[in-house]
Amino acid sequence: MNRFSANWFDGQTSRLHSVTVERLDAGRIRLFGDGVDREATVVDLRITPRLARTARTIEFPDGARLLVSDHPVLDAWFPSEDRMQRVVDRLERHAHAIAASIVLCLATAAVTFTWGVPWMSDRIAAQIPASVEDKLGDEVLGQLDRLLGFEPSELDAERQQALRARFVNLAKDLPGAARYRLELRHAPTISANALAVPGGVVVVTDELVELFVGDRELDAEVAHELGHQEHRHALRQTLRSSFVLVIAALFTGDVSSASTIVVAIPTMLLQSHYSRGFEEEADSFAFDALAQRDVSPAWFGSAIRKLTEQQEDGDSDLAYLSSHPSHAARIASAQSDGVAFLAAHPELARVTPDY
């Protein structure tokens, strides 16, 4: 067979012409039918690569095109010089190769997202200058104020000053203490909440302050957020989430979705979508920080218990514990450390929370 049928577009109009294409001598082809009669040299034409059995396009120098079904004679007329293209074409025609490629892609994706993204994000976070992280933190804090309705704290000036003094006491002697600062916000839409923002900012809502009768529970929550700051969890988690969005955009071809990264950061931080390892690191840091200041780690368990009770009462979906893992286990861990603390400091038994 030395001819086949195809659809011809002249490159000037959208009209389709049904034509017959045949091979002539000396490397030329002829197409004729439906008012078309034209010859061309094969070496002047360009054919699109084969993709399974989809239609292929033969392009002419003047912009005209032939739309051709995957006809057997095309390989003889237009022999491919691209070895890789020939290999890919053969693989696309074998079901086992397709199945193997799907399995390989899924396995690669699993390894990338489980180990590759966290490893790469942590390496990059370690190289980001503090000044850059500070600018990111200021931007995120501004978005929290604008998008989530954060307002200036309504606590009286004396109370705010006292809370800032306690914060300074908790943060002193830490490597990043000079960059850490406490931001108080009135945020009725999200109720009691605390979060670490990149750049050393710890945000505490008035509602969280008012939830606790004493300040030791608040100190425990702030110490936990300082743990996130010390380990740069906010920045590392932001990078991890960003990589996931960017990789997904590359796979789907929707690069515009990557622009949602910056907008999504405040919500991600608010809902505390940290890994279990990050939360355990921050908890451990809080227990040690409290113990070093003669405060029982059990106060952290007391704080978590009150937050849990508040959430169970039907408070906002953005409540502090909405995405923290296994708060029951965290309470048990705090109580266990509290028992060890009490054994080492029996004289402080009177300031240990009563469960």
Secondary structure in CASP SS format (residue, H / E / C, confidence):
PFRMAT SS
TARGET T0000
AUTHOR 0000-0000-0000
METHOD secondary structure of the structure
MODEL  1
M C 1.00
N C 1.00
R E 1.00
F E 1.00
S E 1.00
A E 1.00
N E 1.00
W E 1.00
F E 1.00
D C 1.00
G C 1.00
Q C 1.00
T C 1.00
S C 1.00
R C 1.00
L C 1.00
H E 1.00
S E 1.00
V E 1.00
T E 1.00
V E 1.00
E E 1.00
R E 1.00
L C 1.00
D C 1.00
A C 1.00
G C 1.00
R E 1.00
I E 1.00
R E 1.00
L E 1.00
F E 1.00
G E 1.00
D C 1.00
G C 1.00
V E 1.00
D E 1.00
R E 1.00
E E 1.00
A E 1.00
T E 1.00
V H 1.00
V H 1.00
D H 1.00
L C 1.00
R E 1.00
I E 1.00
T C 1.00
P C 1.00
R C 1.00
L C 1.00
A C 1.00
R C 1.00
T C 1.00
A C 1.00
R E 1.00
T E 1.00
I E 1.00
E E 1.00
F C 1.00
P C 1.00
D C 1.00
G C 1.00
A C 1.00
R E 1.00
L E 1.00
L E 1.00
V E 1.00
S C 1.00
D C 1.00
H C 1.00
P C 1.00
V H 1.00
L H 1.00
D H 1.00
A H 1.00
W H 1.00
F C 1.00
P C 1.00
S C 1.00
E C 1.00
D C 1.00
R H 1.00
M H 1.00
Q H 1.00
R H 1.00
V H 1.00
V H 1.00
D H 1.00
R H 1.00
L H 1.00
E H 1.00
R C 1.00
H C 1.00
A H 1.00
H H 1.00
A H 1.00
I H 1.00
A H 1.00
A H 1.00
S H 1.00
I H 1.00
V H 1.00
L H 1.00
C H 1.00
L H 1.00
A H 1.00
T H 1.00
A H 1.00
A H 1.00
V H 1.00
T H 1.00
F H 1.00
T H 1.00
W H 1.00
G H 1.00
V H 1.00
P H 1.00
W H 1.00
M H 1.00
S H 1.00
D H 1.00
R H 1.00
I H 1.00
A H 1.00
A H 1.00
Q H 1.00
I C 1.00
P C 1.00
A H 1.00
S H 1.00
V H 1.00
E H 1.00
D H 1.00
K H 1.00
L H 1.00
G H 1.00
D H 1.00
E H 1.00
V H 1.00
L H 1.00
G H 1.00
Q H 1.00
L H 1.00
D H 1.00
R H 1.00
L H 1.00
L C 1.00
G C 1.00
F C 1.00
E E 1.00
P E 1.00
S C 1.00
E C 1.00
L C 1.00
D C 1.00
A H 1.00
E H 1.00
R H 1.00
Q H 1.00
Q H 1.00
A H 1.00
L H 1.00
R H 1.00
A H 1.00
R H 1.00
F H 1.00
V H 1.00
N H 1.00
L H 1.00
A H 1.00
K C 1.00
D C 1.00
L C 1.00
P C 1.00
G C 1.00
A H 1.00
A H 1.00
R H 1.00
Y C 1.00
R E 1.00
L E 1.00
E E 1.00
L E 1.00
R E 1.00
H E 1.00
A C 1.00
P C 1.00
T C 1.00
I C 1.00
S C 1.00
A C 1.00
N C 1.00
A E 1.00
L E 1.00
A E 1.00
V E 1.00
P C 1.00
G C 1.00
G C 1.00
V E 1.00
V E 1.00
V E 1.00
V E 1.00
T E 1.00
D H 1.00
E H 1.00
L H 1.00
V H 1.00
E H 1.00
L H 1.00
F C 1.00
V C 1.00
G C 1.00
D C 1.00
R H 1.00
E H 1.00
L H 1.00
D H 1.00
A H 1.00
E H 1.00
V H 1.00
A H 1.00
H H 1.00
E H 1.00
L H 1.00
G H 1.00
H H 1.00
Q H 1.00
E H 1.00
H C 1.00
R C 1.00
H H 1.00
A H 1.00
L H 1.00
R H 1.00
Q H 1.00
T H 1.00
L H 1.00
R H 1.00
S H 1.00
S H 1.00
F H 1.00
V H 1.00
L H 1.00
V H 1.00
I H 1.00
A H 1.00
A H 1.00
L H 1.00
F H 1.00
T H 1.00
G C 1.00
D C 1.00
V H 1.00
S H 1.00
S H 1.00
A H 1.00
S H 1.00
T H 1.00
I H 1.00
V H 1.00
V H 1.00
A H 1.00
I H 1.00
P H 1.00
T H 1.00
M H 1.00
L H 1.00
L H 1.00
Q C 1.00
S C 1.00
H C 1.00
Y C 1.00
S C 1.00
R H 1.00
G H 1.00
F H 1.00
E H 1.00
E H 1.00
E H 1.00
A H 1.00
D H 1.00
S H 1.00
F H 1.00
A H 1.00
F H 1.00
D H 1.00
A H 1.00
L H 1.00
A H 1.00
Q H 1.00
R C 1.00
D C 1.00
V C 1.00
S C 1.00
P C 1.00
A H 1.00
W H 1.00
F H 1.00
G H 1.00
S H 1.00
A H 1.00
I H 1.00
R H 1.00
K H 1.00
L H 1.00
T H 1.00
E H 1.00
Q H 1.00
Q H 1.00
E H 1.00
D C 1.00
G C 1.00
D C 1.00
S C 1.00
D C 1.00
L C 1.00
A C 1.00
Y C 1.00
L C 1.00
S C 1.00
S C 1.00
H C 1.00
P C 1.00
S C 1.00
H H 1.00
A H 1.00
A H 1.00
R H 1.00
I H 1.00
A H 1.00
S H 1.00
A H 1.00
Q H 1.00
S H 1.00
D H 1.00
G H 1.00
V H 1.00
A H 1.00
F H 1.00
L H 1.00
A H 1.00
A H 1.00
H C 1.00
P H 1.00
E H 1.00
L H 1.00
A H 1.00
R H 1.00
V H 1.00
T C 1.00
P C 1.00
D C 1.00
Y C 1.00
END
